[in-house]
Amino acid sequence: MACCPAIAQEDHYGKPYGQYAVGIRAGDPMGFSVIEKRENHAFEFNIGMASFAGLFNYYERNFNRWRGFDDYTLEDYRVNHGGAMQLHYLMYHDLSDGLKWYVGGGGQIRWFSIKYWYDVTYQDLATHKPVTQKWSATSVEKDLGLDGVIGVDYQPDGFPLNLFLDITPFVELWENPGMMMLQAGIGVRYVLN
């Protein structure tokens, strides 16, 4: 009976698995970042608060689009803090010692709620005159889409910190298909192994 030994594939870090690093990310999303790097590729996971910068008039337009708000007059709204999760596959290319650029892609899920204050005008059946009342409602937004990623990564030799900067175009597939958003992030991670 023949026996085949199990062979662990080692990368250039000399370990059977990749190099792991955890840290913080400022931008969109703002929160925590975890990465597993191999020789020339990586898997990255980010989770944190979603940003709403750059969505000019987005919520005013959606007020009129969402079912249940027809023929109402928007007075004000507030976007409550939401969250976002990203999972990316990245491919690395050398620039110089410790400095690499990367490109990749993956998916993203975003969620948040929006509170609307609006006026409702209707015809009073008894007086036959228009009556206006102030109402409020909360709408929950859930977005699912694809990310593209391009960035730079710096890890000084012999120093356990990894610095990164990236730009992430996001294209929503669900709930508003085709909606595009440009996101960016900068961060630092501590290398665990």
BAKOL-290932 format. One record per residue (C-alpha): residue in three letters; x, y, z. Coordinates in steps of 0.2 Angstrom, whole numbers, plus 2048, in hexadecimal, padded with zeros to 3 digits. Layout:
BEGIN
ALAXYZ
...
# end
This chain:
BEGIN
MET800800800
ALA8078107FB
CYS806820805
CYS8088327FF
PRO80E83F80C
ALA80484F80D
ILE80E85E806
ALA80B86F80D
GLN80E87D800
GLU81988A807
ASP81989C801
HIS8288A8801
TYR8248AC814
GLY82989A817
LYS81989581F
PRO80C889819
TYR7FF897819
GLY8008A9815
GLN8058B881F
TYR7F78BF82A
ALA7F58D182F
VAL7E78DA838
GLY7E48EC83B
ILE7D98FC838
ARG7D3904828
ALA7CD916826
GLY7C291A818
ASP7B3910811
PRO7B190581A
MET7B990C82A
GLY7BD8FE836
PHE7C78EE836
SER7D18E6829
VAL7D88D4828
ILE7E48CD81A
GLU7EC8BD816
LYS7FA8C080A
ARG8038B3800
GLU8128B57F4
ASN8098C07E7
HIS7F68C07EC
ALA7EB8C27FB
PHE7DA8C1803
GLU7D48D080C
PHE7C58D3817
ASN7BF8E481D
ILE7B08E8829
GLY7AB8F8830
MET7A090782F
ALA79A90C81D
SER79D91E817
PHE78F92880F
ALA79A936808
GLY79893A7F5
LEU7869337F4
PHE7809457EF
ASN76C9457EF
TYR76C9327EF
TYR7609307FE
GLU75593E7F7
ARG7539357E6
ASN7509247F0
PHE74392C7FA
ASN73892E7EB
ARG73E91D7E3
TRP7399127F2
ARG72890B7F3
GLY71D913801
PHE7249257FF
ASP71A92A7EF
ASP71393B7EF
TYR71B9407FF
THR72694F802
LEU73794C809
GLU73B958817
ASP74B95181E
TYR755940821
ARG76393982B
VAL76E92A826
ASN77291F835
HIS783917836
GLY78390782C
GLY7908FA829
ALA79A8F281A
MET7A38E2817
GLN7AF8DF809
LEU7B88CF803
HIS7C68D17F6
TYR7D28C77ED
LEU7E28D17E9
MET7F18CE7DD
TYR8018D77E2
HIS80F8DE7D7
ASP8208E47DE
LEU8258F67DC
SER8348F77E8
ASP83A8EF7F9
GLY82B8ED803
LEU8208F77F8
LYS8138EF7EC
TRP8048F47E2
TYR7F58E97E1
VAL7E58E67D7
GLY7D68DB7DA
GLY7C48DA7DD
GLY7B68D27E8
GLY7A58D67F0
GLN79E8E17FC
ILE78E8E2807
ARG7888F380E
TRP7798F681A
PHE772906823
SER76290E827
ILE75B91F822
LYS74E92882C
TYR743934822
TRP738942827
TYR72B94781B
ASP71A950818
VAL70A946813
THR6FC95080B
TYR6EB948809
GLN6D994D807
ASP6CF94E817
LEU6BF944814
ALA6B494F820
THR6BA96081B
HIS6C095D809
LYS6CF96780D
PRO6E196280B
VAL6EA95D81B
THR6FD95C81D
GLN70595182B
LYS71794E82F
TRP71C93C82F
SER72C932830
ALA73292182B
THR74291782B
SER74890D81B
VAL75690081C
GLU76290080E
LYS76C8F0809
ASP7788F07FB
LEU7828E27F3
GLY78F8E47E6
LEU7A08E27DE
ASP7B08EB7E2
GLY7BF8EE7D7
VAL7CF8F27E1
ILE7DF8FB7DD
GLY7EC9007EB
VAL7FD9007F2
ASP8048F6800
TYR8148FA80A
GLN81C8EE817
PRO82E8F281D
ASP8398E381E
GLY83B8DD82F
PHE82D8E8836
PRO81C8E183B
LEU8118EF833
ASN8088EF822
LEU80290081C
PHE7F690180D
LEU7EC90D803
ASP7DE9087F6
ILE7D090E7EB
THR7C19037E9
PRO7B49067DC
PHE7A38FE7E1
VAL7958F97D5
GLU7858F57DE
LEU77C8E57D7
TRP76E8E57E4
GLU7648F07EA
ASN7678FE7DD
PRO7708F57CF
GLY77D8FF7C5
MET77F90C7D3
MET7929107D4
MET79C9167E3
LEU7AF91A7E4
GLN7B69157F5
ALA7C79177FC
GLY7D191180C
ILE7E1913815
GLY7E7908823
VAL7F48FF82D
ARG7F48ED832
TYR7FF8E383E
VAL8088D4837
LEU8048C5842
ASN8118B883A
# end
